[in-house]
Amino acid sequence: MAVYTHVEPDDLAALVSRYDIGTVLSCKGIAEGVENSNFLLETTGGRFILTLYEKRVSEKDLPFFVDLLTHLADSGCPVPAMLRDREGAAIQRISGRAACVIQFLPGISLTHPTPAQCEAAGAALGAMHRALEGYGGTRENSMGHRHWRSVAQATGDLDQVLPDLQAIVDAELAHLDAHWPSGLPAHVIHADLFPDNVLMLGDRVTGLIDFYFAASDFRAYDLVITHASWAFSVDGRHCDPARAQALMRGYASEITLTAAEAAALPLLARGASLRFLLTRAHDWVHTPADALVTRKDPSPFLARLQRYSAADAAGLFAFA
Amino acid sequence: MAVYTHVEPDDLAALVSRYDIGTVLSCKGIAEGVENSNFLLETTGGRFILTLYEKRVSEKDLPFFVDLLTHLADSGCPVPAMLRDREGAAIQRISGRAACVIQFLPGISLTHPTPAQCEAAGAALGAMHRALEGYGGTRENSMGHRHWRSVAQATGDLDQVLPDLQAIVDAELAHLDAHWPSGLPAHVIHADLFPDNVLMLGDRVTGLIDFYFAASDFRAYDLVITHASWAFSVDGRHCDPARAQALMRGYASEITLTAAEAAALPLLARGASLRFLLTRAHDWVHTPADALVTRKDPSPFLARLQRYSAADAAGLFAFA
């Protein structure tokens, strides 16, 4: 959540001149996106986001993101597509970084979504999944199920993060390995559709953003990540039935889950909770306390893991 | 250079509804302003800056800034005036902070100004001084000459910052106290018109911003602060004659300095150099290494102090 890289005005003017978007009127670093440097760029031709890719987004993955967002935008999903310059190139270089000029989308991120907003988010997720059903791109989900054990190991002693966390994680990894489903409908998914990554105006979704975790996985796994991040109290202890049902209802307006998917939701949600618990625990241990990035508390995802492990967890996914 | 305070969408909508600027379209935290939280706010009525005042801008000073910027905007200076709501109030509250909705100005800050851009900056400074000649507002300059000794004392042992700095500062304070002029033309000045605080498009000044150090002092002291920050190499060792002359020429197109002012420039510039040397040294010692704010190196202002102390320093202010 910081601007890392400085852009010289002359370099910016040269970059902008590659596109048919006029000349620079203003360029301000914005506190958005954890891993990249982002600028709100205004030209005589409109407003854009200029993103410079820092270390965590690999340059070799950029063509995948460009193609994915082009496909989604062409399918009518409200995603920030990368602009192409007069020669058709979307990926540029500035200040020693790979960079893209990206469509600006209106809207603001919610912190306390209402049920109506959860329904809209669920519908937008479902519409995106429909657009991705026939999409040919693939990308290994480096944050997916088969990688969680190595994230846990790389974190070190988990008990330094939360009491008894090592035993809890070991048991959960064993359970998920034994029961993780196979053969569910899969394609590229967003994989991180938290409320921060959805722009809204009132009850209308105006933007799905930050696709840098997008990868190939079960679509139902994308749904439970959204469920875990939209329907719970901040501490992760309480799932709000009104928000959860609205999210599921919105999704169901676009996608009819198979019986196997519906049955797998609680287990997939345990996996999603473990994924964010582990990556937050890893960052907690490995991010210096003086880093510019705010460390996120892992414990709300331990609370979700426990809630999704309860005997009545299937009821959290009802949409009566 | 960070967003400190979160704004809830509902609170933002309520704030915006006090003005005749339509409804919120987007609101993004920007990395501008060291001491406040700043957001680029877009509504159906236009673009604005939303500033939330954090600890370093005292709430009791806000009416001074509102009045000053209103006066300058009314005088035709390109400054970001605070908007007034339907009841005439410019100062609001949101997220527990005093806040203002401020005019958005186009333009970008330069890092390597050309002589033509220095001339435009000098002329904009001069035009602002003309607009302030008859202005009735006053504010104690808490960063002015009479406060430097206490800044030095509050820093502690200056030799921990740079070798021999304590003796250099003690000698300089004695010299400045003995020779500091009196009776020069004075009014409210910007007092911090570094290139970061000037927005430009090409060679045209589109904005003079960040008035939170504005206070009553000699106008010639404002000029030397601008000289010190626009005409030197990054390390402070070299004054570029082309940029310095252009700056002085631009200023002279608006203001004719008195003989006493012209004679005092080298001494005032030593004072300006000491002011930034001391405040940077103070922040260097007192800012934790893990703070979000980047500490600025004091040594380029020691280099300027030495350059302005040389026998030929008067020549740095020529504008042949």
Interface residues (C-beta under 8 A of the other chain):
Chain A: M1 A2 V3 H6 E8 P9 L12 V24 L25 S26 C27 K28 G29 I30 A31 E32 L40 E42 P106 G107 I108 L110 T111 H112 L199 L201 P288 A289 D290 L292
Chain B: M1 A2 V3 H6 E8 P9 L12 V24 L25 S26 C27 K28 G29 I30 A31 E32 L40 E42 L105 P106 G107 I108 L110 T111 H112 L199 L201 P288 A289 D290 A291 L292
